[in-house]
């Protein structure tokens, strides 16, 4: 499965893993007037825009309509992603698994 042209236009943030692979956050909030269509909006894609994984949080974000908004610090094989509402997750860049870390005001 590939990201669509519309999804590619809505890429909000990009982290380059290597010359062929990237992790992207897609802005889903603009999709519907009443909020996003899905809140698991972080994907790892290859050079052909094929989806290698979609984020899999250990627990869902605090609110159903809340999307992931930005990346935080990267460490060996992991980086943090945070929702607009302050939920922070540690993301495994190989698997897409995301473990809840903490909530920020």
C-alpha positions as CSV (number, residue, x, y, z in Angstrom):
1,X,0.0,0.0,0.0
2,X,1.3,3.5,-0.8
3,X,0.5,7.0,0.5
4,X,-1.9,8.7,-1.8
5,X,-1.1,12.0,-3.6
6,X,-3.5,13.8,-1.2
7,X,-1.7,12.3,1.8
8,X,1.7,13.3,0.4
9,X,0.5,16.9,0.1
10,X,-0.4,16.9,3.8
11,X,2.9,15.7,5.1
12,X,3.6,17.9,8.1
13,X,7.0,16.6,9.3
14,X,9.7,14.3,7.9
15,X,12.5,12.4,9.6
16,X,15.0,10.8,7.2
17,X,16.1,7.4,8.4
18,X,18.4,6.8,5.5
19,X,18.5,7.6,1.7
20,X,15.6,5.3,1.1
21,X,13.4,5.4,4.2
22,X,11.5,8.2,6.0
23,X,9.1,8.6,8.8
24,X,6.4,11.1,8.2
25,X,3.5,12.8,10.1
26,X,0.5,13.4,7.9
27,X,-1.8,16.3,8.8
28,X,-5.2,14.6,9.2
29,X,-6.9,17.5,11.0
30,X,-7.6,19.2,7.7
31,X,-9.4,16.2,6.2
32,X,-12.7,16.7,7.9
33,X,-14.5,19.7,9.4
34,X,-15.1,17.7,12.6
35,X,-11.5,16.7,13.1
36,X,-9.2,14.0,11.7
37,X,-10.4,10.7,10.1
38,X,-7.7,8.8,12.0
39,X,-5.3,9.6,14.7
40,X,-2.6,7.1,13.9
41,X,-1.0,9.5,11.4
42,X,2.7,8.5,11.6
43,X,4.1,6.3,8.8
44,X,7.4,4.8,7.7
45,X,7.7,4.9,4.0
46,X,10.3,3.9,1.4
47,X,11.5,5.8,-1.6
48,X,8.5,4.7,-3.6
49,X,6.1,6.0,-1.0
50,X,5.1,2.5,0.0
51,X,4.0,2.2,3.6
52,X,6.3,0.0,5.6
53,X,4.3,0.5,8.9
54,X,1.8,2.8,10.5
55,X,2.3,3.8,14.2
56,X,1.0,1.3,16.7
57,X,0.7,3.0,20.1
58,X,0.7,0.8,23.3
59,X,-2.3,2.8,24.4
60,X,-4.3,5.2,22.2
61,X,-3.9,9.0,22.6
62,X,-5.9,10.5,25.4
63,X,-8.6,11.8,23.0
64,X,-10.0,9.9,19.9
65,X,-9.8,12.9,17.7
66,X,-6.2,13.8,18.6
67,X,-3.4,13.3,16.1
68,X,0.3,13.1,16.5
69,X,1.7,16.5,15.9
70,X,5.5,16.5,16.0
71,X,8.7,14.6,16.5
72,X,11.0,14.9,19.5
73,X,14.5,13.8,20.2
74,X,15.9,10.7,18.5
75,X,18.0,8.0,20.2
76,X,19.4,4.7,18.9
77,X,16.5,3.2,16.9
78,X,13.8,5.3,18.6
79,X,12.4,8.8,18.6
80,X,9.6,10.5,20.4
81,X,6.3,11.7,19.0
82,X,3.8,13.9,20.7
83,X,0.2,14.6,20.3
84,X,-1.2,18.2,20.3
85,X,-2.7,17.4,23.7
86,X,0.6,16.5,25.2
87,X,0.7,12.7,25.2
88,X,4.3,11.7,24.4
89,X,5.3,8.3,23.0
90,X,8.6,6.6,22.4
91,X,8.5,5.3,18.8
92,X,10.6,2.3,17.6
93,X,11.7,3.3,14.0
94,X,12.0,-0.3,12.9
95,X,8.6,-1.6,14.0
96,X,6.3,1.4,14.5
97,X,5.5,0.3,18.0
98,X,5.0,3.3,20.3
99,X,5.2,3.1,24.1
100,X,3.5,5.8,26.1
101,X,6.0,7.9,28.1
102,X,4.2,10.8,29.8
103,X,1.8,13.6,29.4
104,X,2.9,17.3,29.2
105,X,0.8,20.3,30.0
